[in-house]
Amino acid sequence: MNPDQTALQELRKYTYLVYILQALGFVTGGLTSLVGVIINYIKDEDVRGSWLDSHFQWQKATFWYGLLWTVLGILTTWILVGYLVLPVVTIWLIYRIARGWIYLVDGKEMYQQTTGENNGR
């Protein structure tokens, strides 16, 4: 493996780790998800321009939109709407984590590139 491939393999491990931390967020009350998004921001420059960048963007969006809808769901339970929002958010989060994990295992980007490059997979 050349140095670039070695670095990508290391960064891929961080990407797996963040998906694991997001999944563990269901049993830790979101604490591990917070750790995961912090890792995303710390390693963001390292993945920029690689195919893993799309996974980092996906993971960050999953965290922030999940947090937003969870808070809105909790705040609206008193008018019963939250009891519909919270299960939908849970299913959406499971979908996002599973889809991201599967794409990572398959070596695919989360978003299609218009340039047609494979970005060093």
RAMO-V106986 format. One record per helix or strand of 3 or more residues. SS is the DSSP state (h for helix, s for strand). FROM is the first residue (numbers start at 1). TO is the last residue. If there is no record, write none. Layout:
ss=SS from=FROM to=TO
ss=SS from=FROM to=TO
This chain:
ss=h from=3 to=28
ss=h from=31 to=47
ss=h from=52 to=75
ss=h from=77 to=79
ss=h from=82 to=105
